[in-house]
Amino acid sequence: MNIMKNNNVKAAVDIVLYLIVFVLLQVIFLNGADLMGKHYGIDSAITMAAGTALSGLITIVIFLWRRWSPYSREYIATRPWTALVWVVLLSLGTIIPSQWMIEVLDVDMPKETLELMTKLLGTPWGYLAVGVLAPVAEEMVFRGAILRRLLEVMGEGRKWFAIIISALLFGALHANGPQFIHAALIGVLLGWMYSRTNSIVPEMLFHWINNTIAFVAYNMIHQTADGKLIDIFQGNQRSVYMALGFSLCIFLPSLFQLAQRLKK
């Protein structure tokens, strides 16, 4: 009993440490970049992208160095190419339903967060931060480190409890209503994939597709970061419902296929 209690306490301490390091790096680099930008008169969009990218890069380096998110080629060695294709399709199938759900819940994004997203999505350098480094860094922290530790102490019997805890932490770290809802639900999906593979490769791919589409959509359709589906489909509600139905026709078969194909 004491050994189990000690393991639980150690896991909790580890998880708190992971979160502190992750948040602290973001605070240091974002504020540092902002101060340097103001001092040298650099465009705030560029400094914001640089700060976010550096935060993600240092997070990756630290979590690899400390082996908080262990690196392994075991999953790739199984040549799971078909499963990864279904991961791509699953990610594509979540985008419109996620946005629709946020709109139905009518949760407004805070002005500060909207400004941050606009700056990041509005510059090519923002893609390095949002589309490339963020998927790797966040999956290493929330699945490779946090969920891994939770699964170690909770075991297979309480797997879903571990997945939900990690998903809620993932949502909470996104710090606002719309992103919390989206990130928490996506976090459950990503956690489920990790629990079946013990690898963050499928999750990084999913995350990369999701963030890349957000970046491309914003730059193709200005103000998508704060836009509505009805605006994207030029006021045609029927088109919105058709897009939602089409997305579910991609999402559900992909989920079924992954339930069969994702293996450790």
C-alpha positions in Angstrom: 0.0 0.0 0.0 2.8 2.4 0.9 4.7 1.6 -2.3 1.5 2.3 -4.3 0.9 5.6 -2.5 4.5 6.6 -3.0 4.2 5.9 -6.7 1.1 7.9 -7.0 2.7 10.9 -5.2 5.8 10.7 -7.4 3.6 10.6 -10.5 1.7 13.6 -9.3 4.9 15.5 -8.6 6.3 14.6 -12.0 3.1 15.8 -13.8 3.1 19.1 -11.9 6.8 19.5 -12.9 6.0 18.8 -16.6 3.3 21.5 -16.5 5.4 24.0 -14.7 8.3 23.6 -17.2 5.9 23.8 -20.2 4.1 27.0 -18.9 7.2 28.7 -17.6 9.0 28.3 -21.0 6.0 29.8 -22.7 5.9 32.8 -20.3 9.6 33.4 -20.5 10.0 33.2 -24.3 6.7 35.0 -25.2 7.4 37.9 -22.8 11.1 38.0 -23.7 10.2 38.2 -27.4 7.6 40.9 -26.7 10.1 43.0 -24.8 12.8 42.6 -27.5 10.3 43.4 -30.2 9.3 46.7 -28.5 13.0 47.6 -27.8 14.2 47.0 -31.4 10.9 48.0 -33.1 10.3 44.6 -34.6 6.8 43.7 -35.8 4.8 42.1 -32.9 3.6 39.2 -35.2 7.2 38.2 -35.9 8.3 38.4 -32.3 5.2 36.5 -31.1 5.9 33.7 -33.7 9.6 33.6 -32.7 8.8 33.4 -29.0 6.3 30.7 -29.5 8.6 28.7 -31.8 11.6 29.0 -29.3 9.3 27.9 -26.5 8.3 24.9 -28.4 11.8 24.0 -29.5 13.3 24.3 -26.0 10.4 22.2 -24.6 11.2 19.5 -27.1 14.9 19.6 -26.2 14.3 19.5 -22.5 11.7 16.7 -22.6 14.0 14.6 -24.8 17.1 15.3 -22.7 15.4 14.4 -19.4 13.6 11.5 -21.1 10.3 12.7 -19.7 8.9 11.8 -23.1 11.0 8.8 -24.2 12.1 8.5 -27.8 11.5 5.2 -29.6 11.4 3.9 -33.1 9.4 0.8 -32.1 6.1 2.0 -33.5 7.5 3.2 -36.8 9.3 -0.1 -37.1 5.9 -1.8 -37.4 5.3 0.2 -40.6 1.9 1.4 -39.6 1.4 3.4 -42.9 -2.3 2.5 -43.4 -3.2 3.4 -39.9 -1.4 6.8 -40.3 -3.5 7.5 -43.4 -6.6 6.9 -41.3 -5.2 9.3 -38.7 -5.0 12.0 -41.4 -8.6 11.4 -42.4 -9.7 11.3 -38.8 -8.1 14.7 -38.2 -9.8 16.2 -41.4 -13.1 14.8 -40.2 -12.9 16.6 -36.8 -12.4 20.2 -38.0 -15.9 21.3 -39.1 -17.7 19.3 -36.3 -15.4 20.9 -33.7 -16.0 24.4 -35.0 -19.8 23.8 -35.2 -19.9 22.6 -31.6 -18.0 25.7 -30.4 -20.5 27.9 -32.3 -23.5 26.0 -30.9 -22.2 26.5 -27.3 -21.8 30.2 -28.1 -18.6 30.6 -26.2 -16.7 33.8 -27.1 -12.9 33.7 -27.4 -11.2 36.4 -25.1 -9.9 39.4 -27.1 -6.3 38.8 -26.0 -6.3 35.2 -27.2 -7.9 36.2 -30.5 -5.2 38.8 -31.0 -2.5 36.2 -30.3 -4.0 33.7 -32.7 -4.4 36.4 -35.4 -0.7 37.4 -35.1 0.5 33.8 -35.2 -1.7 32.7 -38.0 -1.1 35.9 -40.0 2.7 35.5 -40.6 4.6 32.7 -42.4 6.8 32.4 -39.3 3.7 31.5 -37.3 3.5 28.3 -39.2 6.8 27.1 -37.8 5.4 27.7 -34.3 1.8 26.6 -34.7 2.1 24.0 -37.5 5.5 22.4 -36.9 6.8 22.8 -33.4 3.6 23.0 -31.4 2.3 19.6 -32.4 5.6 17.9 -31.4 6.0 19.9 -28.2 2.5 19.5 -27.0 2.3 15.8 -27.8 5.5 15.2 -26.0 4.2 17.0 -22.9 0.6 15.9 -22.7 0.8 12.4 -24.2 4.4 11.3 -24.1 5.0 12.6 -20.5 1.8 13.3 -18.6 -0.4 10.5 -20.0 2.4 8.1 -19.9 2.9 8.7 -16.2 -0.8 8.5 -15.5 -1.1 5.2 -17.3 1.9 3.8 -15.4 0.3 4.4 -12.1 -3.4 3.8 -13.0 -2.9 0.8 -15.2 -5.2 -0.7 -17.9 -8.2 -0.8 -15.5 -8.4 2.9 -15.1 -7.1 3.8 -18.5 -10.0 6.1 -19.4 -9.6 8.0 -16.1 -6.0 8.7 -17.1 -7.0 9.7 -20.6 -9.6 12.1 -19.3 -7.3 13.7 -16.8 -4.6 14.4 -19.4 -7.3 15.7 -21.8 -8.6 18.1 -19.2 -5.1 19.4 -18.5 -4.6 19.8 -22.2 -7.8 21.8 -22.5 -7.0 23.9 -19.4 -3.6 24.9 -20.7 -5.3 26.4 -23.8 -6.7 28.9 -21.3 -10.0 30.0 -22.9 -13.5 28.6 -23.5 -13.5 27.7 -27.1 -10.0 26.2 -27.1 -10.6 24.4 -23.8 -13.7 22.6 -25.2 -12.0 21.7 -28.5 -8.6 20.8 -26.9 -10.2 18.7 -24.2 -12.3 16.6 -26.6 -9.5 16.2 -29.0 -7.3 15.3 -26.0 -9.5 12.4 -25.3 -9.2 11.2 -28.9 -5.4 11.7 -28.8 -5.1 10.0 -25.5 -7.0 7.0 -26.8 -4.6 6.7 -29.7 -1.6 6.9 -27.4 -3.0 4.2 -25.1 -3.3 1.8 -28.0 0.2 2.5 -29.4 2.5 3.8 -26.7 3.7 6.2 -29.3 3.1 9.9 -30.0 3.6 9.5 -33.7 -0.1 9.2 -34.6 -1.0 12.1 -32.3 1.7 14.4 -33.7 0.4 13.6 -37.2 -3.2 14.4 -36.2 -2.1 17.6 -34.4 0.0 18.7 -37.4 -2.9 18.2 -39.8 -5.3 20.1 -37.5 -3.0 23.0 -36.9 -2.0 23.2 -40.6 -5.6 23.4 -41.8 -6.2 26.2 -39.3 -3.2 28.1 -40.6 -4.1 27.6 -44.2 -7.8 28.4 -43.7 -7.0 31.7 -41.9 -4.7 32.8 -44.7 -7.1 31.8 -47.5 -10.2 33.2 -45.8 -9.3 36.2 -43.8 -10.6 36.4 -40.2 -11.3 32.7 -40.0 -9.8 32.8 -36.5 -13.0 34.6 -35.4 -15.2 33.6 -38.2 -18.4 31.4 -38.3 -19.1 28.4 -40.5 -22.1 30.3 -41.9 -19.7 33.1 -43.1 -17.3 30.6 -44.7 -20.2 29.1 -46.6 -21.5 32.5 -47.7 -24.6 32.5 -45.5 -25.9 29.1 -46.7 -27.0 27.1 -43.7 -27.8 24.1 -45.8 -24.1 24.0 -46.9 -23.0 24.1 -43.3 -25.1 21.0 -42.5 -23.9 19.3 -45.6 -20.3 20.0 -44.7 -21.0 18.7 -41.1 -22.5 15.5 -42.4 -19.7 15.0 -44.9 -17.2 15.4 -42.1 -18.9 12.8 -40.0 -18.8 10.5 -43.0 -15.0 10.8 -42.8 -14.7 10.9 -39.1 -16.7 7.8 -38.1 -15.2 5.3 -40.6 -11.8 6.6 -39.7 -12.4 6.0 -36.0 -13.7 2.5 -36.7 -10.6 1.7 -38.9 -8.2 3.0 -36.2 -10.0 1.0 -33.5 -8.9 -2.0 -35.7 -5.5 -0.9 -36.8 -3.9 1.0 -33.9 -1.7 -1.5 -32.0 1.3 -1.4 -29.7 
